Amino acid sequence: MRISSKTIIEAVAEVTGISVADIKGGSKMLPISRARQLAIYVMKVHNGDSHKFIARDLKLGDHTGSVYGFQKIGRLMESDADTQLTVSLIMRKLDYWTNPTGNKTLLAAEEVA
C-alpha cells in the first residue's frame, strides 16, 4: 500500500525530532540533511517513488539529491546500527499509522516480552 509523502515525512520528523519544515528546507546541517535522506530512503523503498518525484516533493531542485540521499542511507544500512534502528522505527510508525488496530496486539506482545 502506497503511503503519502506527507505521511512519510511526518513519521521521519517524529522519529528524528527534526521538523517537517526543516526536512523540506535546504539546510545542509548533518542532523537535518540526514533526516531528509531518511525520508528519501523510505519513500523509495516503501513506495518505489521515482527520484524525480521525491526531489519535487522535498524541493531538492533536481533528482540528483534524491539519488545521493538514497545511496547514502543504503550504505549506512549495511553497517550502521543506529541507521538500521531509525529506519526500522520509521517503518513501524508508518505501519502503525496506516493499520493501527492490527498492530496494537503486536505492540502489546512486544512490551510483555
TORZANU-824870 format. One record per residue: residue in three letters; x, y, z of N, C-alpha, C, CB in turn; residue number from 1. Coordinates in Angstrom, 2 decimals. Last residue first. Glycine has a CB too. Layout:
BEGIN
@residuo->Ala; n.px->X; n.py->Y; n.pz->Z; ca.px->X; ca.py->Y; ca.pz->Z; c.px->X; c.py->Y; c.pz->Z; cb.px->X; cb.py->Y; cb.pz->Z; num->NUM
...
//
This chain:
BEGIN
@residuo->Ala; n.px->7.10; n.py->-9.07; n.pz->26.32; ca.px->8.29; ca.py->-9.92; ca.pz->26.13; c.px->9.53; c.py->-9.34; c.pz->26.70; cb.px->8.51; cb.py->-10.20; cb.pz->24.70; num->113
@residuo->Val; n.px->5.34; n.py->-6.97; n.pz->26.55; ca.px->5.32; ca.py->-8.01; ca.pz->27.56; c.px->6.60; c.py->-8.83; c.pz->27.51; cb.px->4.10; cb.py->-8.93; cb.pz->27.38; num->112
@residuo->Glu; n.px->5.80; n.py->-5.51; n.pz->24.26; ca.px->6.02; ca.py->-4.85; ca.pz->25.56; c.px->6.08; c.py->-5.89; c.pz->26.67; cb.px->4.92; cb.py->-3.82; cb.pz->25.86; num->111
@residuo->Glu; n.px->5.00; n.py->-7.26; n.pz->22.28; ca.px->6.41; ca.py->-6.94; ca.pz->22.38; c.px->6.74; c.py->-6.27; c.pz->23.71; cb.px->6.82; cb.py->-6.04; cb.pz->21.23; num->110
@residuo->Ala; n.px->2.24; n.py->-7.30; n.pz->22.69; ca.px->3.00; ca.py->-8.54; ca.pz->22.87; c.px->4.49; c.py->-8.25; c.pz->23.02; cb.px->2.77; cb.py->-9.48; cb.pz->21.70; num->109
@residuo->Ala; n.px->1.60; n.py->-4.68; n.pz->21.98; ca.px->1.38; ca.py->-5.13; ca.pz->23.35; c.px->2.18; c.py->-6.39; c.pz->23.63; cb.px->-0.12; cb.py->-5.39; cb.pz->23.61; num->108
@residuo->Leu; n.px->2.23; n.py->-4.72; n.pz->19.22; ca.px->2.95; ca.py->-3.83; ca.pz->20.12; c.px->2.80; c.py->-4.26; c.pz->21.58; cb.px->2.47; cb.py->-2.40; cb.pz->19.94; num->107
@residuo->Leu; n.px->0.35; n.py->-6.66; n.pz->18.32; ca.px->1.78; ca.py->-6.87; ca.pz->18.13; c.px->2.57; c.py->-6.01; c.pz->19.11; cb.px->2.19; cb.py->-6.55; cb.pz->16.68; num->106
@residuo->Thr; n.px->-2.06; n.py->-5.37; n.pz->18.97; ca.px->-1.75; ca.py->-6.67; ca.pz->19.56; c.px->-0.25; c.py->-6.94; c.pz->19.49; cb.px->-2.53; cb.py->-7.80; cb.pz->18.85; num->105
@residuo->Lys; n.px->-1.90; n.py->-3.10; n.pz->17.36; ca.px->-1.97; ca.py->-2.95; ca.pz->18.81; c.px->-1.62; c.py->-4.26; c.pz->19.51; cb.px->-3.37; cb.py->-2.49; cb.pz->19.24; num->104
@residuo->Asn; n.px->-2.02; n.py->-3.53; n.pz->14.64; ca.px->-0.71; ca.py->-3.54; ca.pz->15.28; c.px->-0.76; c.py->-3.40; c.pz->16.79; cb.px->0.11; cb.py->-2.45; cb.pz->14.71; num->103
@residuo->Gly; n.px->-4.60; n.py->-3.32; n.pz->13.75; ca.px->-3.89; ca.py->-4.58; ca.pz->13.51; c.px->-2.58; c.py->-4.66; c.pz->14.25; cb.px->-3.64; cb.py->-4.75; cb.pz->12.06; num->102
@residuo->Thr; n.px->-5.25; n.py->-0.69; n.pz->14.32; ca.px->-5.89; ca.py->-1.77; ca.pz->15.08; c.px->-5.16; c.py->-3.09; c.pz->14.90; cb.px->-7.34; cb.py->-1.92; cb.pz->14.65; num->101
@residuo->Pro; n.px->-3.63; n.py->0.91; n.pz->12.54; ca.px->-3.48; ca.py->0.96; ca.pz->13.99; c.px->-4.12; c.py->-0.20; c.pz->14.74; cb.px->-4.06; cb.py->2.22; cb.pz->14.49; num->100
@residuo->Asn; n.px->-2.34; n.py->1.15; n.pz->9.87; ca.px->-3.13; ca.py->-0.01; ca.pz->10.30; c.px->-3.10; c.py->-0.08; c.pz->11.83; cb.px->-2.58; cb.py->-1.33; cb.pz->9.68; num->99
@residuo->Thr; n.px->-0.91; n.py->3.43; n.pz->9.47; ca.px->-1.77; ca.py->3.00; ca.pz->8.36; c.px->-2.64; c.py->1.81; c.pz->8.74; cb.px->-0.92; cb.py->2.65; cb.pz->7.16; num->98
@residuo->Trp; n.px->0.51; n.py->3.73; n.pz->11.83; ca.px->-0.38; ca.py->4.80; ca.pz->11.40; c.px->-1.34; c.py->4.34; c.pz->10.33; cb.px->0.43; cb.py->5.98; cb.pz->10.89; num->97
@residuo->Tyr; n.px->2.02; n.py->1.34; n.pz->11.81; ca.px->1.02; ca.py->1.58; ca.pz->12.85; c.px->0.02; c.py->2.65; c.pz->12.41; cb.px->1.71; cb.py->2.01; cb.pz->14.16; num->96
@residuo->Asp; n.px->3.66; n.py->1.79; n.pz->9.61; ca.px->2.79; ca.py->0.61; ca.pz->9.63; c.px->1.68; c.py->0.81; c.pz->10.66; cb.px->3.61; cb.py->-0.66; cb.pz->9.96; num->95
@residuo->Leu; n.px->5.00; n.py->4.06; n.pz->10.47; ca.px->4.16; ca.py->4.12; ca.pz->9.28; c.px->3.18; c.py->2.96; c.pz->9.25; cb.px->5.02; cb.py->4.12; cb.pz->8.01; num->94
@residuo->Lys; n.px->6.37; n.py->2.92; n.pz->12.65; ca.px->5.43; ca.py->4.03; ca.pz->12.87; c.px->4.48; c.py->4.15; c.pz->11.68; cb.px->6.19; cb.py->5.36; cb.pz->13.09; num->93
@residuo->Arg; n.px->7.98; n.py->1.09; n.pz->11.30; ca.px->6.98; ca.py->0.61; ca.pz->12.27; c.px->5.92; c.py->1.68; c.pz->12.54; cb.px->7.66; cb.py->0.21; cb.pz->13.59; num->92
@residuo->Met; n.px->9.59; n.py->2.83; n.pz->9.80; ca.px->8.73; ca.py->1.86; ca.pz->9.12; c.px->7.63; c.py->1.35; c.pz->10.05; cb.px->9.56; cb.py->0.69; cb.pz->8.60; num->91
@residuo->Ile; n.px->10.92; n.py->4.18; n.pz->11.88; ca.px->10.08; ca.py->4.92; ca.pz->10.93; c.px->9.10; c.py->3.98; c.pz->10.26; cb.px->10.96; cb.py->5.63; cb.pz->9.86; num->90
@residuo->Leu; n.px->12.29; n.py->2.05; n.pz->13.08; ca.px->11.29; ca.py->2.81; ca.pz->13.85; c.px->10.36; c.py->3.60; c.pz->12.93; cb.px->12.00; cb.py->3.77; cb.pz->14.83; num->89
@residuo->Ser; n.px->13.99; n.py->1.31; n.pz->10.95; ca.px->13.02; ca.py->0.35; ca.pz->11.49; c.px->11.92; c.py->1.07; c.pz->12.27; cb.px->13.72; cb.py->-0.67; cb.pz->12.39; num->88
@residuo->Val; n.px->15.54; n.py->3.60; n.pz->10.73; ca.px->14.69; ca.py->3.20; ca.pz->9.61; c.px->13.61; c.py->2.24; c.pz->10.09; cb.px->15.52; cb.py->2.56; cb.pz->8.47; num->87
@residuo->Thr; n.px->16.81; n.py->3.44; n.pz->13.27; ca.px->15.99; ca.py->4.59; ca.pz->12.91; c.px->15.04; c.py->4.26; c.pz->11.77; cb.px->16.88; cb.py->5.77; cb.pz->12.52; num->86
@residuo->Leu; n.px->18.23; n.py->1.01; n.pz->13.08; ca.px->17.19; ca.py->1.19; ca.pz->14.10; c.px->16.25; c.py->2.34; c.pz->13.73; cb.px->17.83; cb.py->1.45; cb.pz->15.48; num->85
@residuo->Gln; n.px->20.01; n.py->1.63; n.pz->11.00; ca.px->19.10; ca.py->0.48; ca.pz->10.88; c.px->17.93; c.py->0.63; c.pz->11.85; cb.px->19.85; cb.py->-0.84; cb.pz->11.13; num->84
@residuo->Thr; n.px->21.40; n.py->3.74; n.pz->12.17; ca.px->20.59; ca.py->3.98; ca.pz->10.97; c.px->19.58; c.py->2.86; c.pz->10.78; cb.px->21.50; cb.py->4.10; cb.pz->9.71; num->83
@residuo->Asp; n.px->22.65; n.py->2.35; n.pz->14.27; ca.px->21.76; ca.py->3.47; ca.pz->14.56; c.px->20.84; c.py->3.77; c.pz->13.37; cb.px->22.57; cb.py->4.73; cb.pz->14.92; num->82
@residuo->Ala; n.px->24.28; n.py->0.47; n.pz->12.93; ca.px->23.14; ca.py->0.00; ca.pz->13.73; c.px->22.16; c.py->1.13; c.pz->14.05; cb.px->23.63; cb.py->-0.63; cb.pz->15.04; num->81
@residuo->Asp; n.px->25.61; n.py->0.42; n.pz->9.84; ca.px->25.38; ca.py->1.33; ca.pz->10.96; c.px->24.10; c.py->0.95; c.pz->11.72; cb.px->25.29; cb.py->2.78; cb.pz->10.46; num->80
@residuo->Ser; n.px->25.87; n.py->-1.20; n.pz->7.55; ca.px->26.83; ca.py->-1.34; ca.pz->8.65; c.px->26.52; c.py->-0.52; c.pz->9.90; cb.px->28.16; cb.py->-0.97; cb.pz->8.16; num->79
@residuo->Glu; n.px->23.88; n.py->-0.93; n.pz->5.64; ca.px->24.72; ca.py->-2.14; ca.pz->5.61; c.px->25.55; c.py->-2.32; c.pz->6.88; cb.px->25.63; cb.py->-2.09; cb.pz->4.41; num->78
@residuo->Met; n.px->22.83; n.py->1.56; n.pz->5.96; ca.px->22.00; ca.py->0.42; ca.pz->6.37; c.px->22.81; c.py->-0.87; c.pz->6.40; cb.px->20.81; cb.py->0.27; cb.pz->5.41; num->77
@residuo->Leu; n.px->24.70; n.py->3.19; n.pz->4.72; ca.px->24.65; ca.py->3.16; ca.pz->6.18; c.px->23.85; c.py->1.96; c.pz->6.69; cb.px->24.05; cb.py->4.46; cb.pz->6.71; num->76
@residuo->Arg; n.px->24.00; n.py->2.73; n.pz->2.04; ca.px->25.33; ca.py->2.32; ca.pz->2.53; c.px->25.33; c.py->2.22; c.pz->4.05; cb.px->26.43; cb.py->3.33; cb.pz->2.07; num->75
@residuo->Gly; n.px->21.40; n.py->3.84; n.pz->2.07; ca.px->21.61; ca.py->2.44; ca.pz->1.69; c.px->22.95; c.py->1.92; c.pz->2.18; cb.px->21.53; cb.py->2.30; cb.pz->0.18; num->74
@residuo->Ile; n.px->21.96; n.py->6.50; n.pz->2.63; ca.px->21.28; ca.py->5.70; ca.pz->3.65; c.px->21.44; c.py->4.21; c.pz->3.34; cb.px->19.78; cb.py->6.09; cb.pz->3.75; num->73
@residuo->Lys; n.px->23.27; n.py->7.09; n.pz->0.15; ca.px->23.93; ca.py->7.32; ca.pz->1.45; c.px->23.28; c.py->6.46; c.pz->2.54; cb.px->23.87; cb.py->8.82; cb.pz->1.84; num->72
@residuo->Gln; n.px->21.33; n.py->6.57; n.pz->-1.80; ca.px->22.57; ca.py->5.77; ca.pz->-1.77; c.px->23.28; c.py->5.89; c.pz->-0.43; cb.px->23.52; cb.py->6.20; cb.pz->-2.90; num->71
@residuo->Phe; n.px->19.44; n.py->8.56; n.pz->-1.14; ca.px->19.08; ca.py->7.15; ca.pz->-1.14; c.px->20.32; c.py->6.26; c.pz->-1.03; cb.px->18.28; cb.py->6.79; cb.pz->-2.41; num->70
@residuo->Gly; n.px->20.97; n.py->10.90; n.pz->-1.55; ca.px->20.42; ca.py->10.59; ca.pz->-0.23; c.px->20.05; c.py->9.12; c.pz->-0.10; cb.px->19.20; cb.py->11.44; cb.pz->0.04; num->69
@residuo->Tyr; n.px->21.56; n.py->10.71; n.pz->-4.34; ca.px->22.62; ca.py->10.72; ca.pz->-3.34; c.px->22.10; c.py->10.32; c.pz->-1.96; cb.px->23.27; cb.py->12.11; cb.pz->-3.28; num->68
@residuo->Val; n.px->18.95; n.py->10.84; n.pz->-5.42; ca.px->19.81; ca.py->9.68; ca.pz->-5.70; c.px->20.90; c.py->9.58; c.pz->-4.63; cb.px->20.44; cb.py->9.78; cb.pz->-7.13; num->67
@residuo->Ser; n.px->18.19; n.py->13.38; n.pz->-4.52; ca.px->17.45; ca.py->12.19; ca.pz->-4.09; c.px->18.28; c.py->10.93; c.pz->-4.29; cb.px->16.13; cb.py->12.08; cb.pz->-4.87; num->66
@residuo->Gly; n.px->19.96; n.py->14.98; n.pz->-5.89; ca.px->19.96; ca.py->14.99; ca.pz->-4.42; c.px->19.24; c.py->13.80; c.pz->-3.85; cb.px->19.32; cb.py->16.27; cb.pz->-3.90; num->65
@residuo->Thr; n.px->19.20; n.py->14.51; n.pz->-8.53; ca.px->20.50; ca.py->14.01; ca.pz->-8.06; c.px->20.61; c.py->14.01; c.pz->-6.54; cb.px->21.62; cb.py->14.85; cb.pz->-8.66; num->64
@residuo->His; n.px->16.78; n.py->15.65; n.pz->-9.34; ca.px->16.76; ca.py->14.28; ca.pz->-8.83; c.px->18.10; c.py->13.81; c.pz->-8.24; cb.px->16.36; cb.py->13.35; cb.pz->-9.93; num->63
@residuo->Asp; n.px->16.69; n.py->19.09; n.pz->-8.15; ca.px->16.66; ca.py->18.06; ca.pz->-9.18; c.px->16.82; c.py->16.69; c.pz->-8.53; cb.px->17.77; cb.py->18.29; cb.pz->-10.24; num->62
@residuo->Gly; n.px->15.37; n.py->20.51; n.pz->-5.91; ca.px->15.93; ca.py->21.14; ca.pz->-7.10; c.px->15.93; c.py->20.17; c.pz->-8.26; cb.px->17.34; cb.py->21.63; cb.pz->-6.82; num->61
@residuo->Leu; n.px->14.07; n.py->19.54; n.pz->-3.71; ca.px->15.51; ca.py->19.36; ca.pz->-3.79; c.px->16.15; c.py->20.04; c.pz->-5.00; cb.px->15.83; cb.py->17.90; cb.pz->-3.83; num->60
@residuo->Lys; n.px->11.47; n.py->19.36; n.pz->-2.53; ca.px->12.01; ca.py->20.63; ca.pz->-3.02; c.px->13.54; c.py->20.61; c.pz->-3.10; cb.px->11.56; cb.py->21.78; cb.pz->-2.12; num->59
@residuo->Leu; n.px->10.32; n.py->17.00; n.pz->-1.98; ca.px->11.19; ca.py->17.54; ca.pz->-0.94; c.px->11.86; c.py->18.85; c.pz->-1.35; cb.px->12.25; cb.py->16.54; cb.pz->-0.58; num->58
@residuo->Asp; n.px->8.89; n.py->16.54; n.pz->-4.34; ca.px->8.19; ca.py->16.58; ca.pz->-3.05; c.px->9.02; c.py->17.24; c.pz->-1.95; cb.px->7.81; cb.py->15.17; cb.pz->-2.62; num->57
@residuo->Arg; n.px->10.97; n.py->16.49; n.pz->-6.23; ca.px->9.92; ca.py->17.51; ca.pz->-6.34; c.px->9.21; c.py->17.66; c.pz->-4.99; cb.px->8.90; cb.py->17.14; cb.pz->-7.46; num->56
@residuo->Ala; n.px->12.40; n.py->14.25; n.pz->-5.39; ca.px->13.05; ca.py->15.56; ca.pz->-5.42; c.px->12.02; c.py->16.69; c.pz->-5.47; cb.px->13.99; cb.py->15.66; cb.pz->-6.63; num->55
@residuo->Ile; n.px->10.45; n.py->12.26; n.pz->-5.80; ca.px->10.94; ca.py->12.54; ca.pz->-4.45; c.px->11.56; c.py->13.93; c.pz->-4.39; cb.px->11.96; cb.py->11.48; cb.pz->-4.00; num->54
@residuo->Phe; n.px->10.22; n.py->12.34; n.pz->-8.62; ca.px->9.06; ca.py->12.60; ca.pz->-7.77; c.px->9.50; c.py->13.01; c.pz->-6.37; cb.px->8.14; cb.py->11.37; cb.pz->-7.72; num->53
@residuo->Lys; n.px->12.86; n.py->11.60; n.pz->-9.31; ca.px->12.31; ca.py->12.87; ca.pz->-9.78; c.px->11.11; c.py->13.29; c.pz->-8.92; cb.px->11.89; cb.py->12.76; cb.pz->-11.27; num->52
@residuo->His; n.px->13.07; n.py->9.07; n.pz->-8.27; ca.px->13.89; ca.py->10.13; ca.pz->-7.69; c.px->13.39; c.py->11.51; c.pz->-8.12; cb.px->15.37; cb.py->9.94; cb.pz->-8.10; num->51
@residuo->Ser; n.px->9.85; n.py->7.51; n.pz->-7.80; ca.px->10.99; ca.py->7.88; ca.pz->-8.63; c.px->11.79; c.py->8.98; c.pz->-7.93; cb.px->10.52; cb.py->8.34; cb.pz->-10.04; num->50
@residuo->Asp; n.px->8.88; n.py->5.23; n.pz->-5.20; ca.px->8.77; ca.py->6.53; ca.pz->-5.88; c.px->10.02; c.py->6.82; c.pz->-6.69; cb.px->8.52; cb.py->7.66; cb.pz->-4.86; num->49
@residuo->Gly; n.px->8.51; n.py->2.93; n.pz->-3.79; ca.px->9.10; ca.py->2.81; ca.pz->-5.11; c.px->9.00; c.py->4.10; c.pz->-5.91; cb.px->8.42; cb.py->1.69; cb.pz->-5.87; num->48
@residuo->Asn; n.px->7.59; n.py->2.98; n.pz->-1.19; ca.px->6.65; ca.py->3.29; ca.pz->-2.27; c.px->7.19; c.py->3.03; c.pz->-3.67; cb.px->6.24; cb.py->4.73; cb.pz->-2.18; num->47
@residuo->His; n.px->9.77; n.py->2.03; n.pz->0.37; ca.px->8.39; ca.py->1.65; ca.pz->0.68; c.px->7.47; c.py->1.83; c.pz->-0.51; cb.px->7.88; cb.py->2.46; cb.pz->1.85; num->46
@residuo->Val; n.px->12.11; n.py->3.05; n.pz->-0.91; ca.px->11.98; ca.py->1.64; ca.pz->-0.54; c.px->10.52; c.py->1.24; c.pz->-0.35; cb.px->12.77; cb.py->1.35; cb.pz->0.75; num->45
@residuo->Lys; n.px->11.52; n.py->5.82; n.pz->-1.31; ca.px->11.97; ca.py->4.97; ca.pz->-2.42; c.px->11.73; c.py->3.49; c.pz->-2.10; cb.px->13.46; cb.py->5.20; cb.pz->-2.71; num->44
@residuo->Met; n.px->10.77; n.py->6.75; n.pz->1.18; ca.px->9.89; ca.py->6.99; ca.pz->0.04; c.px->10.25; c.py->6.06; c.pz->-1.13; cb.px->9.98; cb.py->8.46; cb.pz->-0.41; num->43
@residuo->Val; n.px->13.05; n.py->6.02; n.pz->2.66; ca.px->11.77; ca.py->5.37; ca.pz->2.94; c.px->10.79; c.py->5.56; c.pz->1.77; cb.px->11.15; cb.py->5.93; cb.pz->4.25; num->42
@residuo->Tyr; n.px->14.98; n.py->7.73; n.pz->1.49; ca.px->15.17; ca.py->6.28; ca.pz->1.51; c.px->13.83; c.py->5.56; c.pz->1.70; cb.px->16.15; cb.py->5.88; cb.pz->2.62; num->41
@residuo->Ile; n.px->13.92; n.py->10.28; n.pz->2.01; ca.px->14.16; ca.py->9.84; ca.pz->0.63; c.px->14.22; c.py->8.32; c.pz->0.58; cb.px->15.47; cb.py->10.45; cb.pz->0.08; num->40
@residuo->Ala; n.px->14.01; n.py->10.27; n.pz->4.80; ca.px->12.73; ca.py->10.39; ca.pz->4.11; c.px->12.85; c.py->9.91; c.pz->2.67; cb.px->12.23; cb.py->11.86; cb.pz->4.15; num->39
@residuo->Leu; n.px->16.79; n.py->10.12; n.pz->5.15; ca.px->15.94; ca.py->9.04; ca.pz->5.64; c.px->14.57; c.py->9.07; c.pz->4.96; cb.px->15.77; cb.py->9.13; cb.pz->7.17; num->38
@residuo->Gln; n.px->17.52; n.py->12.60; n.pz->4.09; ca.px->17.97; ca.py->11.37; ca.pz->3.43; c.px->17.15; c.py->10.16; c.pz->3.88; cb.px->19.46; cb.py->11.12; cb.pz->3.72; num->37
@residuo->Arg; n.px->16.38; n.py->14.24; n.pz->6.05; ca.px->15.92; ca.py->14.34; ca.pz->4.67; c.px->16.30; c.py->13.08; c.pz->3.89; cb.px->16.51; cb.py->15.60; cb.pz->3.98; num->36
@residuo->Ala; n.px->17.97; n.py->13.50; n.pz->8.22; ca.px->16.53; ca.py->13.25; ca.pz->8.28; c.px->15.93; c.py->13.30; c.pz->6.87; cb.px->15.83; cb.py->14.30; cb.pz->9.20; num->35
@residuo->Arg; n.px->20.42; n.py->14.46; n.pz->7.24; ca.px->20.26; ca.py->13.02; ca.pz->7.48; c.px->18.77; c.py->12.66; c.pz->7.56; cb.px->20.99; cb.py->12.60; cb.pz->8.78; num->34
@residuo->Ser; n.px->19.99; n.py->17.20; n.pz->7.19; ca.px->20.18; ca.py->16.51; ca.pz->5.91; c.px->20.03; c.py->15.00; c.pz->6.08; cb.px->21.56; cb.py->16.83; cb.pz->5.31; num->33
@residuo->Ile; n.px->19.76; n.py->17.58; n.pz->9.98; ca.px->18.65; ca.py->17.90; ca.pz->9.09; c.px->18.80; c.py->17.17; c.pz->7.76; cb.px->18.56; cb.py->19.42; cb.pz->8.85; num->32
@residuo->Pro; n.px->22.24; n.py->16.80; n.pz->11.04; ca.px->21.01; ca.py->16.16; ca.pz->11.52; c.px->19.82; c.py->16.39; c.pz->10.58; cb.px->20.67; cb.py->16.69; cb.pz->12.92; num->31
@residuo->Leu; n.px->24.08; n.py->18.45; n.pz->9.33; ca.px->24.01; ca.py->16.99; ca.pz->9.31; c.px->22.72; c.py->16.40; c.pz->9.86; cb.px->25.15; cb.py->16.44; cb.pz->10.09; num->30
@residuo->Met; n.px->22.94; n.py->21.16; n.pz->7.39; ca.px->23.39; ca.py->20.70; ca.pz->8.70; c.px->23.13; c.py->19.19; c.pz->8.81; cb.px->22.67; cb.py->21.47; cb.pz->9.86; num->29
@residuo->Lys; n.px->21.94; n.py->22.20; n.pz->5.11; ca.px->22.91; ca.py->21.12; ca.pz->4.93; c.px->23.49; c.py->20.65; c.pz->6.28; cb.px->24.04; cb.py->21.57; cb.pz->4.00; num->28
@residuo->Ser; n.px->18.60; n.py->23.21; n.pz->4.37; ca.px->19.76; ca.py->23.18; ca.pz->5.27; c.px->20.64; c.py->21.97; c.pz->5.00; cb.px->19.29; cb.py->23.18; cb.pz->6.72; num->27
@residuo->Gly; n.px->16.30; n.py->23.61; n.pz->2.87; ca.px->17.57; ca.py->23.39; ca.pz->2.17; c.px->18.79; c.py->23.29; c.pz->3.05; cb.px->17.78; cb.py->24.46; cb.pz->1.21; num->26
@residuo->Gly; n.px->13.31; n.py->21.81; n.pz->3.89; ca.px->14.12; ca.py->23.00; ca.pz->3.64; c.px->15.45; c.py->22.63; c.pz->3.01; cb.px->14.36; cb.py->23.77; cb.pz->4.93; num->25
@residuo->Lys; n.px->12.01; n.py->19.58; n.pz->4.67; ca.px->11.70; ca.py->20.07; ca.pz->3.33; c.px->12.52; c.py->21.31; c.pz->2.96; cb.px->10.22; cb.py->20.39; cb.pz->3.22; num->24
@residuo->Ile; n.px->13.02; n.py->19.40; n.pz->7.24; ca.px->13.25; ca.py->18.29; ca.pz->6.31; c.px->13.03; c.py->18.76; c.pz->4.87; cb.px->12.32; cb.py->17.08; cb.pz->6.64; num->23
@residuo->Asp; n.px->12.01; n.py->21.79; n.pz->8.32; ca.px->13.46; ca.py->21.62; ca.pz->8.15; c.px->13.77; c.py->20.50; c.pz->7.16; cb.px->14.12; cb.py->21.32; cb.pz->9.50; num->22
@residuo->Ala; n.px->9.25; n.py->21.23; n.pz->8.31; ca.px->9.77; ca.py->22.39; ca.pz->7.56; c.px->11.27; c.py->22.26; c.pz->7.32; cb.px->9.47; cb.py->23.69; cb.pz->8.33; num->21
@residuo->Val; n.px->9.16; n.py->19.07; n.pz->10.05; ca.px->8.79; ca.py->18.85; ca.pz->8.65; c.px->9.36; c.py->19.99; c.pz->7.80; cb.px->7.24; cb.py->18.75; cb.pz->8.48; num->20
@residuo->Ser; n.px->11.95; n.py->19.02; n.pz->12.38; ca.px->10.64; ca.py->19.47; ca.pz->11.91; c.px->10.42; c.py->19.17; c.pz->10.43; cb.px->10.48; cb.py->20.96; cb.pz->12.15; num->19
@residuo->Ile; n.px->13.34; n.py->16.24; n.pz->13.99; ca.px->13.57; ca.py->17.33; ca.pz->13.04; c.px->12.22; c.py->17.73; c.pz->12.46; cb.px->14.59; cb.py->16.91; cb.pz->11.90; num->18
@residuo->Gly; n.px->13.01; n.py->13.96; n.pz->15.43; ca.px->12.93; ca.py->15.22; ca.pz->16.15; c.px->13.26; c.py->16.43; c.pz->15.29; cb.px->13.85; cb.py->15.18; cb.pz->17.33; num->17
@residuo->Thr; n.px->12.92; n.py->11.45; n.pz->14.28; ca.px->14.21; ca.py->12.13; ca.pz->14.37; c.px->14.20; c.py->13.40; c.pz->15.20; cb.px->14.69; cb.py->12.45; cb.pz->12.99; num->16
@residuo->Val; n.px->10.21; n.py->10.69; n.pz->14.47; ca.px->11.26; ca.py->9.78; ca.pz->14.95; c.px->12.58; c.py->10.52; c.pz->15.17; cb.px->11.47; cb.py->8.63; cb.pz->13.96; num->15
@residuo->Glu; n.px->8.86; n.py->12.90; n.pz->13.34; ca.px->8.56; ca.py->12.45; ca.pz->14.70; c.px->9.68; c.py->11.58; c.pz->15.27; cb.px->7.25; cb.py->11.68; cb.pz->14.72; num->14
@residuo->Ala; n.px->9.99; n.py->13.03; n.pz->10.77; ca.px->10.09; ca.py->14.17; ca.pz->11.68; c.px->9.87; c.py->13.73; c.pz->13.13; cb.px->9.06; cb.py->15.26; cb.pz->11.30; num->13
@residuo->Val; n.px->9.17; n.py->10.57; n.pz->9.73; ca.px->10.61; ca.py->10.86; ca.pz->9.88; c.px->10.81; c.py->12.00; c.pz->10.87; cb.px->11.25; cb.py->11.21; cb.pz->8.50; num->12
@residuo->Ala; n.px->6.41; n.py->11.05; n.pz->9.72; ca.px->6.96; ca.py->9.96; ca.pz->10.53; c.px->8.45; c.py->10.18; c.pz->10.77; cb.px->6.73; cb.py->8.59; cb.pz->9.84; num->11
@residuo->Glu; n.px->6.27; n.py->13.18; n.pz->7.89; ca.px->5.81; ca.py->13.38; ca.pz->9.27; c.px->6.36; c.py->12.29; c.pz->10.19; cb.px->4.26; cb.py->13.38; cb.pz->9.33; num->10
@residuo->Ile; n.px->7.15; n.py->11.88; n.pz->5.58; ca.px->7.94; ca.py->12.99; ca.pz->6.13; c.px->7.55; c.py->13.27; c.pz->7.58; cb.px->7.76; cb.py->14.26; cb.pz->5.27; num->9
@residuo->Ile; n.px->5.03; n.py->10.07; n.pz->5.25; ca.px->6.40; ca.py->9.58; ca.pz->5.46; c.px->7.26; c.py->10.67; c.pz->6.08; cb.px->7.03; cb.py->9.11; cb.pz->4.12; num->8
@residuo->Thr; n.px->2.90; n.py->11.84; n.pz->4.82; ca.px->2.88; ca.py->10.95; ca.pz->5.98; c.px->4.28; c.py->10.42; c.pz->6.28; cb.px->1.91; cb.py->9.78; cb.pz->5.74; num->7
@residuo->Lys; n.px->3.73; n.py->13.04; n.pz->2.41; ca.px->3.47; ca.py->13.87; ca.pz->3.60; c.px->3.53; c.py->13.00; c.pz->4.86; cb.px->2.09; cb.py->14.57; cb.pz->3.49; num->6
@residuo->Ser; n.px->3.71; n.py->10.92; n.pz->0.65; ca.px->5.00; ca.py->11.54; ca.pz->1.01; c.px->4.85; c.py->12.35; c.pz->2.28; cb.px->5.52; cb.py->12.44; cb.pz->-0.14; num->5
@residuo->Ser; n.px->1.46; n.py->8.27; n.pz->1.55; ca.px->1.75; ca.py->9.60; ca.pz->1.00; c.px->3.11; c.py->10.11; c.pz->1.48; cb.px->0.64; cb.py->10.60; cb.pz->1.40; num->4
@residuo->Ile; n.px->2.03; n.py->4.93; n.pz->0.72; ca.px->1.83; ca.py->5.89; ca.pz->1.80; c.px->2.24; c.py->7.26; c.pz->1.26; cb.px->2.66; cb.py->5.51; cb.pz->3.09; num->3
@residuo->Arg; n.px->0.61; n.py->2.16; n.pz->-0.92; ca.px->1.38; ca.py->3.39; ca.pz->-1.01; c.px->1.01; c.py->4.32; c.pz->0.14; cb.px->1.13; cb.py->4.09; cb.pz->-2.37; num->2
@residuo->Met; n.px->0.83; n.py->-1.18; n.pz->0.00; ca.px->0.00; ca.py->0.00; ca.pz->0.00; c.px->0.88; c.py->1.25; c.pz->0.00; cb.px->-0.95; cb.py->-0.01; cb.pz->1.21; num->1
//
